Amino acid sequence: MTCCPPSASDPADPSSADAPDAQPREIGFAVDLDLPLRRLDGGALDLRRHLAAQIETGARALAVVFWSAHCAHCQRYDAWLAARRRDEPDLALLLIAAREGETDAVVGGAGRRRAIDASLGRDDDGRVARAWGVAQTPKAFLLDARGRAVYRGAIDNFTYADDPDHRPYLLDALADLRAGRRVARPETAAFGCAVRSVYYAQPDPLGPAT
């Protein structure tokens, strides 16, 4: 299924918005950093150690973005993702490929082709997405140096930076963190492409061919 950007009259597709039965971790408390992730080379990705390494090398925070190679909503943020290391050198970026059915070749190829400058991990069985309350991509979390989620939700309000109504939610949270302030808006609604698609097998009303 191809997903499309929301129109002005329909800002989000309810079928791909945050699932009402998801059980997200409470903002301001440490999310589970010990669930299994995998690197594209097959090695384990220890999120706790990854965060610590980024902080030790000068990052103030880690943005974890659940992402998909096929999702049109994620493609909308290609330039934003590619520019983060240049524009926010104190923000480390980790993409977690969480969409069901995407292969390592597809995920890695998309990252290289689209020049996304970020670490990349795989959530093979969807455990991390479920534990963190992620039902769609993209969805972003901003982790402070202690591993606490100080923000979760959309990267922005799905407008371009030169739009007068643009609201860079994730970067606003980072600015609050830099200034030592309580994050003013710790959560926003995220929308995008479903992490998991369910197809129902319909019976053939005509019966078997004879």
C-alpha positions as CSV (number, residue, x, y, z in Angstrom):
1,M,0.0,0.0,0.0
2,T,1.3,3.4,-0.9
3,C,0.9,6.2,1.6
4,C,0.5,9.8,0.7
5,P,1.1,13.1,2.5
6,P,-2.0,14.3,4.2
7,S,-4.1,17.1,2.6
8,A,-5.0,20.3,4.4
9,S,-8.5,19.1,4.9
10,D,-7.4,15.6,6.1
11,P,-4.2,16.1,8.2
12,A,-3.9,12.4,9.1
13,D,-5.1,9.1,7.9
14,P,-6.7,7.5,11.0
15,S,-5.8,4.0,9.7
16,S,-2.1,4.9,10.0
17,A,-2.2,7.2,13.0
18,D,-1.1,6.2,16.5
19,A,-2.9,3.0,17.4
20,P,-5.3,3.6,20.3
21,D,-4.4,0.3,21.9
22,A,-0.6,1.0,21.8
23,Q,1.1,1.2,25.2
24,P,3.7,3.9,24.9
25,R,6.2,4.5,27.7
26,E,5.5,7.6,29.8
27,I,7.4,10.6,28.6
28,G,10.1,11.7,31.1
29,F,10.9,8.1,32.2
30,A,13.6,6.0,30.7
31,V,12.4,3.9,27.7
32,D,13.5,0.3,27.5
33,L,17.0,0.5,26.0
34,D,17.7,-3.2,26.4
35,L,15.5,-4.6,23.8
36,P,17.2,-6.3,20.9
37,L,18.2,-4.3,17.8
38,R,20.4,-5.4,14.9
39,R,22.9,-3.7,12.7
40,L,22.7,-4.2,8.9
41,D,25.9,-6.2,9.1
42,G,24.2,-8.7,11.4
43,G,25.8,-7.6,14.6
44,A,23.8,-6.7,17.7
45,L,23.0,-3.0,18.3
46,D,23.1,-2.2,22.0
47,L,21.0,1.0,22.3
48,R,22.3,1.8,25.8
49,R,25.9,1.6,24.7
50,H,25.1,3.4,21.5
51,L,23.6,6.3,23.4
52,A,26.6,6.4,25.8
53,A,29.1,6.5,23.0
54,Q,27.3,9.4,21.3
55,I,27.2,11.4,24.5
56,E,30.9,10.7,25.1
57,T,31.8,12.1,21.7
58,G,29.9,15.3,22.3
59,A,26.2,14.7,21.5
60,R,23.7,16.3,23.9
61,A,20.9,14.0,22.9
62,L,20.0,11.1,20.6
63,A,17.1,11.3,18.2
64,V,15.6,7.8,17.6
65,V,13.4,7.8,14.5
66,F,11.4,4.8,13.6
67,W,11.7,4.7,9.8
68,S,10.8,2.8,6.6
69,A,12.6,2.7,3.3
70,H,9.2,2.5,1.4
71,C,7.2,5.0,3.4
72,A,6.4,8.2,1.5
73,H,6.1,10.1,4.8
74,C,9.7,9.1,5.6
75,Q,10.9,10.1,2.1
76,R,9.5,13.5,2.8
77,Y,12.2,13.9,5.5
78,D,15.2,12.7,3.4
79,A,16.8,16.1,3.2
80,W,16.1,16.8,6.9
81,L,17.7,13.6,7.9
82,A,20.7,14.1,5.6
83,A,21.4,17.5,7.0
84,R,21.2,16.8,10.8
85,R,24.9,16.1,11.4
86,R,25.8,19.3,9.7
87,D,23.0,21.5,11.2
88,E,22.9,20.0,14.7
89,P,26.3,18.5,15.5
90,D,25.3,17.9,19.1
91,L,22.3,15.8,18.0
92,A,23.1,12.1,17.3
93,L,20.6,10.3,15.0
94,L,19.6,6.7,14.9
95,L,17.1,5.3,12.4
96,I,15.3,2.1,13.4
97,A,13.9,0.3,10.3
98,A,10.7,-1.1,11.7
99,R,8.4,-1.8,8.8
100,E,7.4,-5.4,8.5
101,G,8.8,-7.2,5.4
102,E,11.6,-4.8,4.4
103,T,14.9,-6.6,3.6
104,D,18.3,-5.5,4.7
105,A,19.2,-4.9,1.0
106,V,16.2,-2.5,0.6
107,V,16.9,-0.7,3.9
108,G,20.6,-0.3,3.3
109,G,20.2,0.6,-0.3
110,A,17.6,3.3,0.5
111,G,19.9,4.9,3.1
112,R,22.9,5.0,0.7
113,R,20.9,6.2,-2.3
114,R,19.2,8.9,-0.3
115,A,22.4,10.0,1.4
116,I,20.9,9.7,4.9
117,D,23.7,10.5,7.4
118,A,22.6,8.4,10.4
119,S,23.2,5.2,12.2
120,L,20.8,2.5,11.2
121,G,19.3,-0.4,13.1
122,R,16.7,-3.1,12.5
123,D,13.8,-4.0,14.7
124,D,13.4,-7.5,13.2
125,D,10.4,-8.8,15.2
126,G,8.8,-5.4,16.0
127,R,9.4,-5.8,19.8
128,V,11.0,-2.3,20.1
129,A,8.2,-0.6,18.2
130,R,5.6,-2.3,20.3
131,A,7.3,-1.5,23.6
132,W,7.8,2.1,22.6
133,G,4.2,2.5,21.3
134,V,5.1,2.9,17.7
135,A,2.4,2.0,15.1
136,Q,3.7,4.0,12.1
137,T,6.7,5.6,10.5
138,P,8.1,8.1,11.0
139,K,7.9,8.6,14.7
140,A,10.6,10.3,16.7
141,F,11.9,10.1,20.2
142,L,14.4,12.5,21.8
143,L,16.6,10.8,24.4
144,D,18.6,12.8,26.9
145,A,22.0,11.7,28.2
146,R,20.3,9.5,30.8
147,G,18.3,7.7,28.3
148,R,15.0,9.4,29.2
149,A,12.5,10.2,26.5
150,V,11.9,14.0,26.8
151,Y,9.9,14.1,23.5
152,R,8.0,11.7,21.3
153,G,5.9,12.2,18.2
154,A,6.2,13.8,14.8
155,I,9.4,15.4,13.6
156,D,7.4,18.5,12.7
157,N,3.9,19.5,11.6
158,F,4.4,18.3,8.1
159,T,5.2,21.7,6.6
160,Y,8.4,23.0,5.0
161,A,10.8,25.1,6.9
162,D,10.0,28.3,5.0
163,D,6.2,27.9,5.7
164,P,5.1,30.6,8.2
165,D,3.1,27.9,10.0
166,H,6.1,25.5,10.3
167,R,6.5,23.9,13.7
168,P,9.8,21.9,14.2
169,Y,8.6,19.9,17.2
170,L,11.7,17.7,17.6
171,L,14.1,20.6,17.2
172,D,12.1,22.7,19.6
173,A,12.4,20.0,22.2
174,L,16.2,19.9,21.5
175,A,16.4,23.7,22.0
176,D,14.7,23.3,25.4
177,L,17.0,20.5,26.4
178,R,20.1,22.6,25.3
179,A,18.8,25.5,27.4
180,G,18.2,23.4,30.5
181,R,14.5,24.0,30.3
182,R,11.6,21.6,30.7
183,V,10.5,20.6,27.3
184,A,7.5,22.7,26.6
185,R,5.8,20.2,24.2
186,P,6.9,16.7,25.1
187,E,4.4,14.9,22.9
188,T,2.7,15.4,19.5
189,A,0.5,13.2,17.4
190,A,2.5,11.2,14.8
191,F,1.1,10.0,11.5
192,G,2.5,8.1,8.6
193,C,2.8,4.6,7.2
194,A,1.7,1.5,9.2
195,V,4.6,-0.5,10.6
196,R,2.6,-3.7,10.2
197,S,0.0,-4.4,7.5
198,V,-2.7,-7.0,7.9
199,Y,-4.2,-8.6,4.9
200,Y,-7.4,-10.6,5.3
201,A,-7.9,-13.7,3.1
202,Q,-11.4,-13.4,1.6
203,P,-13.2,-16.5,0.6
204,D,-13.9,-17.0,-3.1
205,P,-17.7,-16.3,-3.5
206,L,-17.8,-18.4,-6.7
207,G,-16.2,-21.4,-5.1
208,P,-13.3,-23.4,-6.6
209,A,-12.9,-23.5,-10.4
210,T,-14.2,-26.6,-12.1
